[in-house]
């Protein structure tokens, strides 16, 4: 659950998420491959038209960043700020809709 919006979210990342605890290695890999491929779909992407002075800010708790190398011969300049903050939270409901408590390390980063 996103700590600010309280909306459900699932954070997986090709570079950091290695497996899902409780699933076999094969099942974990298959599910993670499916989930991470979702970021490849244009309908789930935002593309900016960069102009001088453009600034982009996103929340890594709910967004995955990927820089497309389509700006040659120009150069990309990036200043990155990473804030220390909330731990990911996972809320799962059983078939009756009752919240099930899950340890925060279900997704290993």
N, C-alpha and C positions, 0 to 999 in steps of 0.2 A: 504494500500500500504506500502510495506517495505521501510523505509526511506533511506536505503543504496542501495538496489538493484532496487528499484522502481517496483518490481514485486507485483502483487495482492496477498494477503494472507488473511486468515480468522483465527483468533485466538480464539479458545474456549478451555476450560479446565474443566474437571469434577469437580475439587476442587474449582474453582473460578467463573465459569460462571453460574449464577443462572437462567437467563431467557433472552429472546429476546424481547425487547420493540416493541410494535406494533402487536404482535401476542397474541392470547389467551393463557392462561396458558397451556392448553392441547397441542395446536399446537407448542408452544415454547418448551415444554418438549420433544415432539416427535422429533422435528428437532434437538435439542441439544443431545438427546440420539443417534440419527443417526450419527451426526457429531463426537461426542466423541468416538463412537465405531470404527471409522475409525482407530484410533491409535492401536486397537487390532489386526489389520491385519498384518501378518508378512511381506507382500510385502511393507509395509509403515514403516518398522522398520529398525534400524541400531543396530547391536549387535557387541560389541567390545570383542576381546580376550585380556583380561587384563594380562599384564606382569609387573614386577617391573619397575617403572618409567613411566608407561603409564599415559598420561594426556588427558582428553576429555574436549572440550570446544564446547558449542553450543549456538545458538542465540534463546532465549526464545520467540522472536517475531515471529519466524517461525518454532519452534520445540517444541515438548512436551516431557519431560523427564519422564521415568518410570524405576525405578531400580528393576530388577527381582531378587528375592531372591534365586538364584541358585548357590551360592558360598560356601555353608556350606561344611566343617567346617571352612573355611577361614572367615576372617572378612572384611567388607567393611569399608574403611575410606574415608570420603568425606569432602572436603573443599569447601565451597560454597561462591561465590562472586556474589552479585547482584548489578548491576549498575543502577543508576537512569538515565533515559534518555527519549526517545521519547514516546509520547502517541500513542496508536493505531490509525490508520487512516482507514477510510472506503470510498471507491469510488464505486459508483453504477452507471450504465449506463441504461437509459431507452431503449425502443424498437428501438428508432431512433439512439442510440449510444451516446446520449448527457449525459454528466456527471450530476448526481443528487447529490446535497449537502445533507449530512446526518450528524446529530449531532454525536459527538464522543462517546456518551453514549448509542448507540444502543444495544451494548452487555454489560449487567451489570456484573461487576466482583465484 
